[in-house]
Amino acid sequence: MSVLIFRLNDVPDDEALEVRALLDEQGFDYHETTGGFLGLGVAGLWLIDADQKAAARQAIDTYEQARSARVSAEHAALRATGQAETLLQRIARQPFASLFYLAGAAAVLYLVLWPFLTLGR
């Protein structure tokens, strides 16, 4: 029976490619599922042989630790040189999306607080 070994939901494409290559390189038999048309399904990599789960999980965990260290080092280097994107730069790059998110947050805050604001009336 197949066993889920790696979820692909919200995983960057380069990381998914590297995990697929890792599984291929180490000789694990797996198949891939997508989230489906609406994204409601489980997008992931499934091991065909459940007996290989411990070895595959160990290989993926080792990879993820190395990737985390590498990405953290890259981000620290960008911050040290002043090339990392700041919040203000992101807002300037996407002003309409930023306004949309801000308006959404304000609407949710208003709806949550509205009963308490009208309680004494």
C-alpha positions in Angstrom: 0.0 0.0 0.0 1.3 3.5 -0.8 2.3 5.8 1.9 2.5 9.6 1.7 6.1 10.7 2.1 6.1 14.4 1.0 3.3 16.9 0.6 3.7 19.2 -2.4 1.1 21.8 -1.3 2.8 25.3 -1.1 6.2 23.8 -1.9 8.4 25.8 -4.2 9.0 24.2 -7.6 12.8 24.0 -7.1 12.4 22.1 -3.8 9.9 19.7 -5.3 12.3 19.0 -8.2 15.1 18.4 -5.7 13.1 16.0 -3.6 12.0 14.0 -6.7 15.7 13.9 -7.8 16.7 12.7 -4.3 14.1 9.9 -4.4 15.2 8.9 -7.9 18.8 9.0 -7.0 18.3 6.8 -3.9 16.2 4.3 -5.8 12.8 4.8 -4.1 9.8 3.9 -6.1 7.1 6.6 -5.8 4.2 8.2 -7.6 2.9 11.7 -7.6 -0.6 13.1 -7.1 -1.8 16.6 -7.8 -4.2 18.7 -5.8 -6.9 18.2 -8.4 -8.9 20.8 -10.3 -9.9 22.9 -7.3 -6.8 22.1 -5.2 -8.8 20.1 -2.7 -6.9 16.9 -3.1 -3.6 15.9 -1.6 -0.7 16.9 -3.8 2.2 14.7 -2.8 4.8 12.1 -3.4 3.7 8.6 -2.3 6.1 5.7 -1.7 4.9 2.5 -3.4 6.6 0.3 -0.9 5.6 1.3 2.7 8.6 -0.7 4.0 10.9 2.0 2.6 9.2 4.8 4.6 11.9 5.1 7.3 14.8 5.2 4.9 13.0 7.7 2.6 11.9 9.9 5.5 15.5 10.0 6.8 16.8 11.0 3.3 14.2 13.7 3.0 14.8 15.0 6.6 18.6 15.2 5.9 17.9 17.1 2.6 15.5 19.5 4.3 18.0 20.3 7.1 20.7 21.0 4.4 18.2 23.1 2.4 17.1 25.1 5.4 20.7 25.9 6.3 21.5 26.9 2.7 18.5 29.1 2.3 19.1 30.8 5.7 22.7 31.5 4.7 21.6 32.9 1.4 19.0 35.2 3.1 21.6 36.3 5.7 24.0 37.2 2.9 21.3 39.2 1.1 20.5 41.0 4.3 24.1 41.8 5.0 24.6 43.3 1.5 21.2 45.2 1.7 19.7 43.3 -1.2 17.0 41.5 0.7 13.5 42.8 -0.1 11.9 44.8 2.7 8.2 45.2 3.5 8.1 48.7 2.0 9.8 47.5 -1.2 7.2 44.7 -1.5 4.3 47.1 -1.0 5.8 49.4 -3.6 6.2 46.5 -6.0 2.6 45.3 -5.5 0.5 48.3 -4.3 -2.9 47.0 -5.4 -2.4 43.6 -3.8 -1.2 45.3 -0.6 -4.3 47.6 -0.5 -6.5 44.6 -1.1 -5.0 42.7 1.8 -5.1 45.7 4.1 -8.8 46.3 3.2 -9.5 42.6 3.9 -7.8 42.7 7.2 -9.7 45.9 8.1 -13.0 44.3 7.1 -12.4 41.2 9.2 -11.4 43.4 12.2 -14.5 45.5 11.8 -16.8 42.4 11.6 -15.2 40.9 14.7 -15.4 44.1 16.7 -18.8 45.3 15.5 -20.9 43.4 18.1 -18.8 44.9 20.9 -19.0 48.4 19.5 -22.8 48.3 19.4 -23.2 46.5 22.7 -24.1 49.6 24.8 -26.6 51.1 22.3 
